[in-house]
Amino acid sequence: MPLEPKPGILDISPYVGGRASVPGVARAHKLSSNESPLGPSPAALAALDEARPSLSLYPEGSARLLREAIAEFFNLDPARIIASGGGSDALLHLLADAYLRPDDEVVFGAHAFLVYKIATQANSARPVIVPEKDTNTGIRLDVDAMLAAVTPRTRMVYLANPNNPTGTSLNREEMARLHAGLPEDVLLVIDAAYAEYVGAKDYEAGLEMAAQFPNVVMTRTFSKLYGLAGLRIGWMYACPAVCDAINRIRGPFNTSLMQQLVASAALTDREHFWAAVKHNDRWLPWITAEIRKTGLRVDDSTANFVLIHFPPQGDKTAADADAFMCRNGIILRPVANYGLPNCLRMTVGTEEQNRLAVSLLQQFTAA
Ligand SMILES: Cc1ncc(COP(=O)(O)O)c(C=O)c1O
């Protein structure tokens, strides 16, 4: 018998990240990966130097330095934090590795972050994909439909709040209702990668739920608002039993000292944090309003990107827009693989990038 991977693995469509360049275009602006237009904090960059002497030594294995910094900042128990040097992506996988058995069911929305399906299939478990609601403000997760999809085989529910690529989020009450409807042997994974951008008062990133319930985990990242996508560092908060399971299977040195020092410095630079929040608060509504003036549908977003809808037919489709934008130096994200073939996702960029992108979309729609 030839060597074969576990069932499900060869059904996985590999994750394709946002493009960073366009052949033949000298200067292309990347608005395809929800990175921060402000980049990392100067304090984070300074911490890189501090990390230099550590490169030849194994780091302390539990990321104590970073866990303590996060715990102090958010007023949490450091023992219930696990850091990851592979971004929050790696934590989403570790949770699946720890809890999914073959043929278990994993529930998530029709336009969920692609890693949920990959982590599910990598463990020979079954994705249960739930339709989302198309409302007049955007495409939203449907809590009732999610709960209706739960069966005795369900082991996990993944949910990004805010969701990528739709940009919509659930409020505290909706999250509580979702959790209340789940059996206690189902793990609710709240992926709060974009939590820092949400201003709504009725939003709860998942910390309170993860602190209270043994079947809730919240994951976070330094990749988005903190401008450290290249550093690859994320963390999670969960009950001691879930942490114990993950700590048994994670890599023994899964965060470098460099990652810990840089992320800790980023966390404490509140000036940079607020500058990034303010930048997004200024440009997200502007982009949304300006693109709407072209006649294109743009959903209300609670994150650092917008979902733009294009006509399914004719010469102004999402694929036409993508090609036009790329030719003119703006790279957006096609999201057909998220079940949204008529949409493109645009990250909030610098002022220059935002103005260029909007004026190109005006030209595209007017042509
Ligand atoms: C919803 C969501 N979760 C998780 C991630 C992964 O982030 P990280 O860089 O921490 O792996 C992303 C990144 O695009 C995301 O959009």
The ligand as an SDF file (V2000), in Angstrom:
LIG
                    3D

 16 16  0  0  0  0  0  0  0  0999 V2000
  -10.2380   35.9340   11.2880 C   0  0  0  0  0  0  0  0  0  0  0  0
   -8.7740   35.6960   11.3550 C   0  0  0  0  0  0  0  0  0  0  0  0
   -8.3020   34.8920   12.3040 N   0  0  0  0  0  0  0  0  0  0  0  0
   -6.9960   34.6340   12.4110 C   0  0  0  0  0  0  0  0  0  0  0  0
   -6.0950   35.1870   11.5380 C   0  0  0  0  0  0  0  0  0  0  0  0
   -4.6690   34.7700   11.6620 C   0  0  0  0  0  0  0  0  0  0  0  0
   -3.8790   35.6940   12.2140 O   0  0  0  0  0  0  0  0  0  0  0  0
   -2.3930   35.3500   12.6690 P   0  0  0  0  0  0  0  0  0  0  0  0
   -1.5380   36.2630   11.8790 O   0  0  0  0  0  0  0  0  0  0  0  0
   -2.3850   35.6320   14.1320 O   0  0  0  0  0  0  0  0  0  0  0  0
   -2.1120   33.9130   12.3920 O   0  0  0  0  0  0  0  0  0  0  0  0
   -6.5250   36.0330   10.5230 C   0  0  0  0  0  0  0  0  0  0  0  0
   -5.5720   36.5900    9.5700 C   0  0  0  0  0  0  0  0  0  0  0  0
   -5.8580   36.9320    8.4690 O   0  0  0  0  0  0  0  0  0  0  0  0
   -7.9100   36.2870   10.4340 C   0  0  0  0  0  0  0  0  0  0  0  0
   -8.3940   37.0790    9.4660 O   0  0  0  0  0  0  0  0  0  0  0  0
  1  2  1  0
  2  3  1  0
  2 15  2  0
  3  4  2  0
  4  5  1  0
  5  6  1  0
  5 12  2  0
  6  7  1  0
  7  8  1  0
  8  9  2  0
  8 10  1  0
  8 11  1  0
 12 13  1  0
 12 15  1  0
 13 14  2  0
 15 16  1  0
M  END
$$$$
